[in-house]
Amino acid sequence: MIGKNAVGKTNVLEAVYLLATGESFRAQKIDEMVAWNYEVTHLGAKVVNKHGEADLKVILTRGIVAGEKARKRQFLVNDVARQKQTFTGNLAVVAFLPADLLLISGTPGIRRRYMDGVLSQADKEYARSLQSYEKGLRRRNKLLDMIREGQVQKSTLVYWDHLLIREGAVLTDKRREWADFLNEQSETTRLVYDYSAISEGRLAQYEKEEVMVGYTMVGPHKDDFSLETKHRADTAKWRDLATYGSRGEQRMGVLWLKKCEMAFTEGRIGEKPVLLLDDIFSELDSEHEALVWQMAEQSQTIITTSDELPKTQRKLHLMQLG
């Protein structure tokens, strides 16, 4: 898709991403995905893959429709309502966005959200455990506040402690598997997974502090990762790209991450994911651009750009969309 800025090109990619993952790659709240001055947004697509055909639909609201309370988000497959964890997996995507440099230089929360997105698409057990863990975390944090105010006893935490430990172990194990897969793909770039272990002992260790601050201080919701490359002058040493990498090296790190994501997802679901490229070529030099086109040649790709594409790439793009 070629067009001027602010005409809605990214909205199309966001819609495809939402139909694949149930989430937006830019909106933090469901309300932000509903068009201004509208109460409802409908998204739909027909997906054809090795399992056959499926009609996917997502319905979004701000919680009120025609003056009545309504669900903020609904998922349907062939017009049958589905939970998010059973809706995802019908369509797999990998998005490459200008803001992806934040995967290296941004906050741990951005990187955790990325891990969750990759693994939830590729692994339904991970998606289920993540949903259960996040629900349990919210409940436990609320109880910590209530304990501090003297409204409930500490014994109310026991059930939620066990839930977080059980589901947290699933998340940690699968994140480790993902990190190990990435690190098998290159000898010069690696992902360092910094995990926060959760156990009865660690929860007991931070019990007083958690009651004071009102939130759970250990567990997968505190995980992070970093990317490192081998030092050019001394290949025995590794450099953290966030601290020591140039902007170009950081872009290469993100590109490596996306290539690995494509391979990981395909390996888990048995199909190539759709590649979404959002106006990234103005940020890339010729070397990086060539690598992106190599990725595009290997998968169905949807591209947005404000510049005319080279003739050869334009043919490729039209062939994939047509």
C-alpha positions in Angstrom: 0.0 0.0 0.0 1.4 3.3 -1.1 0.0 6.6 0.2 0.7 9.8 1.9 1.2 10.0 5.7 -2.0 10.1 7.9 -4.3 8.4 5.3 -4.7 5.3 7.4 -2.1 2.8 6.0 -1.0 1.7 9.4 -4.7 1.1 10.4 -4.9 -1.7 7.9 -1.8 -3.5 9.4 -3.2 -2.9 12.9 -6.4 -4.5 11.8 -4.6 -7.6 10.5 -2.5 -7.8 13.6 -5.6 -7.6 15.8 -7.3 -10.4 13.9 -4.2 -12.6 14.4 -3.4 -11.8 18.1 -6.4 -10.2 19.6 -4.3 -7.2 20.5 -3.2 -3.9 18.9 0.5 -3.2 18.3 0.0 0.5 19.2 -3.2 1.0 21.3 -2.9 0.4 25.0 -6.7 0.4 25.6 -9.6 -1.2 23.7 -11.3 2.3 23.7 -8.4 3.6 21.5 -9.2 1.1 18.8 -12.7 2.3 18.3 -13.0 5.0 15.7 -13.7 8.5 17.0 -17.4 9.4 17.3 -18.3 5.7 16.8 -19.6 3.2 19.4 -18.6 0.0 17.6 -15.7 -1.2 15.4 -16.1 -4.4 13.3 -13.1 -6.2 11.8 -13.2 -9.3 9.6 -11.1 -11.5 7.3 -11.2 -14.8 5.6 -8.2 -16.9 6.3 -7.1 -19.9 4.2 -4.4 -22.2 5.7 -3.6 -25.9 6.1 -6.7 -26.3 8.3 -9.1 -25.0 5.7 -11.0 -21.7 5.6 -12.1 -19.6 8.6 -14.0 -16.3 8.9 -12.5 -14.3 11.7 -14.3 -11.4 13.3 -13.5 -9.0 16.1 -16.0 -6.6 17.5 -14.8 -3.7 19.7 -16.8 -1.2 21.8 -16.1 1.4 24.5 -18.5 -0.6 26.8 -21.7 1.3 25.9 -23.7 0.8 22.7 -27.0 2.6 22.2 -27.1 3.5 25.8 -26.7 -0.1 27.0 -23.8 -1.9 28.6 -21.8 -4.0 26.1 -18.8 -6.2 26.1 -15.7 -4.3 25.0 -14.2 -7.1 22.9 -15.7 -10.1 21.2 -14.0 -12.8 19.1 -15.8 -15.0 16.5 -14.7 -17.8 14.3 -17.2 -18.7 11.6 -19.7 -16.6 13.5 -19.2 -18.7 16.7 -18.0 -16.8 19.8 -14.6 -17.8 21.0 -12.4 -16.9 24.0 -9.2 -15.0 23.1 -6.9 -18.1 23.6 -8.9 -20.2 21.2 -9.4 -17.3 18.7 -5.6 -16.7 18.3 -3.7 -19.2 16.2 -6.0 -19.0 13.2 -3.8 -16.4 11.6 -0.1 -15.8 12.4 1.7 -12.6 11.7 5.1 -10.9 12.3 5.0 -7.1 12.4 8.1 -5.0 11.6 7.5 -1.4 12.7 9.7 1.7 13.0 9.1 1.7 16.8 10.7 -1.7 17.1 14.0 -0.1 18.0 12.4 0.2 21.5 12.7 -3.6 21.8 16.4 -2.8 22.4 16.4 0.7 23.9 12.9 0.8 25.5 11.5 -0.4 28.9 11.3 -4.0 30.1 7.5 -3.9 29.7 7.9 -3.4 26.0 10.1 -6.5 25.7 7.8 -8.6 27.9 4.9 -7.6 25.7 6.9 -8.7 22.7 7.7 -12.1 24.2 4.1 -12.7 25.2 3.0 -11.8 21.6 5.4 -14.1 19.9 4.8 -17.1 22.3 1.0 -16.6 22.5 0.7 -16.9 18.7 2.9 -20.0 18.5 1.8 -21.9 21.6 -1.8 -22.1 23.0 -0.6 -23.5 26.3 1.5 -20.4 26.8 -1.5 -18.2 25.9 -3.7 -20.0 28.4 -1.0 -19.8 31.2 -0.4 -16.1 30.5 -4.1 -15.3 30.8 -4.4 -17.3 34.1 -1.2 -15.8 35.5 -2.3 -12.2 34.7 -5.7 -12.7 36.3 -4.1 -14.2 39.4 -1.6 -11.4 39.6 -4.3 -8.8 39.6 -6.2 -10.6 42.3 -3.1 -11.1 44.4 -2.1 -7.5 44.2 -5.6 -6.4 45.3 -5.4 -8.8 48.3 -2.0 -7.3 49.2 -3.6 -3.9 49.4 -6.4 -5.3 51.5 -4.0 -7.0 53.9 -2.2 -3.7 54.4 -5.5 -2.0 55.3 -6.3 -4.9 57.7 -9.3 -6.0 55.7 -8.2 -9.6 55.1 -5.7 -12.1 56.5 -2.4 -13.1 54.9 -3.8 -16.7 54.5 -6.0 -15.4 51.6 -2.8 -15.3 49.5 -2.2 -19.1 49.6 -4.4 -20.1 46.7 -3.1 -17.2 44.5 0.5 -18.0 45.5 0.1 -21.5 44.2 -1.5 -20.4 41.0 1.2 -17.9 40.2 3.9 -20.4 41.0 2.3 -23.1 38.7 1.5 -20.8 35.8 4.7 -18.8 36.2 6.7 -22.0 35.8 5.0 -22.6 32.4 5.8 -19.1 31.2 9.4 -19.2 32.4 10.0 -22.6 30.8 8.6 -21.6 27.4 10.4 -18.3 27.4 13.6 -20.2 28.0 12.8 -22.5 25.1 12.2 -19.5 22.9 15.5 -17.9 24.0 17.4 -21.2 23.4 15.9 -21.4 19.8 17.0 -17.8 19.0 20.5 -18.5 20.3 20.9 -21.5 18.0 20.3 -19.2 15.0 23.5 -17.2 15.1 27.1 -17.3 16.5 27.5 -13.5 16.6 24.2 -12.4 18.1 22.4 -13.7 21.2 19.5 -13.0 23.4 20.1 -12.9 27.2 16.9 -13.9 29.1 16.8 -12.3 32.5 14.1 -14.1 34.4 12.6 -13.4 37.8 12.0 -16.8 39.5 8.8 -17.3 41.5 8.6 -19.8 44.4 7.2 -20.2 47.8 10.6 -19.2 49.2 10.9 -16.0 47.1 7.3 -14.9 47.9 8.0 -15.4 51.6 11.3 -13.5 51.3 9.5 -10.4 49.9 6.2 -10.8 51.9 6.6 -7.7 54.1 7.7 -5.5 51.2 4.9 -6.7 49.0 2.3 -5.8 51.6 3.8 -2.4 52.0 3.8 -1.5 48.3 0.7 -3.5 47.3 2.1 -5.5 44.4 3.9 -8.8 43.7 7.6 -8.2 43.4 8.8 -11.4 41.8 7.7 -13.5 38.9 7.5 -13.5 35.1 5.9 -10.1 35.1 9.3 -8.8 36.1 11.3 -10.7 33.3 13.4 -8.9 30.7 15.8 -9.7 27.9 18.7 -8.0 26.1 20.5 -8.5 22.8 24.2 -8.8 22.6 26.7 -9.1 19.7 30.2 -10.2 19.6 32.8 -7.5 19.7 34.5 -7.0 16.3 37.9 -6.6 17.7 37.7 -9.3 20.3 35.2 -12.0 19.4 35.5 -13.6 22.8 33.6 -10.6 24.3 29.9 -9.8 24.0 28.4 -6.2 23.8 25.0 -5.2 25.0 23.4 -3.4 22.0 21.3 -1.1 24.2 24.4 0.3 25.8 27.1 0.0 23.2 25.4 -0.6 19.9 25.1 2.1 17.3 21.7 2.9 15.8 22.6 0.8 12.8 23.7 -2.1 14.9 20.5 -1.8 16.9 18.5 -2.0 13.7 20.4 -5.1 12.7 19.6 -6.6 16.1 15.9 -5.9 15.6 16.0 -7.4 12.1 17.7 -10.5 13.5 15.0 -10.8 16.2 12.2 -10.6 13.5 13.9 -13.2 11.3 14.1 -15.5 14.3 10.5 -14.8 15.1 9.5 -15.8 11.6 11.4 -19.1 11.9 10.2 -19.8 15.4 6.5 -19.2 14.6 6.7 -21.3 11.4 8.4 -24.1 13.3 5.6 -24.2 15.9 2.5 -23.8 13.7 3.8 -25.4 10.5 3.0 -22.4 8.3 4.8 -19.2 7.4 3.3 -16.2 9.2 2.2 -13.1 7.3 4.9 -10.4 7.4 3.6 -6.9 8.1 6.0 -4.0 7.2 4.9 -0.6 8.2 6.7 2.2 6.5 10.2 1.0 7.6 12.3 1.6 4.5 12.9 5.3 5.2 14.7 4.1 8.3 16.9 1.5 6.6 20.1 1.8 4.6 20.6 -0.3 1.4 22.1 -3.3 3.3 19.3 -3.5 5.8 16.7 -3.0 3.1 18.0 -5.9 1.1 17.7 -8.2 4.2 14.1 -7.1 4.7 13.3 -7.9 1.0 14.8 -11.3 1.5 12.3 -11.9 4.3 9.5 -10.6 2.2 10.3 -13.0 -0.6 9.8 -16.0 1.7 6.4 -15.1 3.1 3.1 -13.4 2.2 3.8 -9.8 3.0 1.7 -6.6 3.4 3.7 -3.4 3.0 2.9 0.2 3.7 5.0 3.0 2.4 4.8 6.7 1.6 7.5 6.3 -1.2 7.2 4.6 -4.5 8.7 1.1 -4.3 11.4 -0.1 -6.8 9.8 -1.7 -9.8 11.0 -5.2 -9.0 9.8 -5.0 -5.4 6.5 -3.5 -6.5 5.8 -6.6 -8.7 6.6 -8.9 -5.8 4.3 -7.0 -3.5 1.4 -7.0 -5.9 1.8 -10.7 -6.6 1.6 -11.5 -2.9 -1.5 -9.4 -2.3 -3.3 -10.4 -5.5 
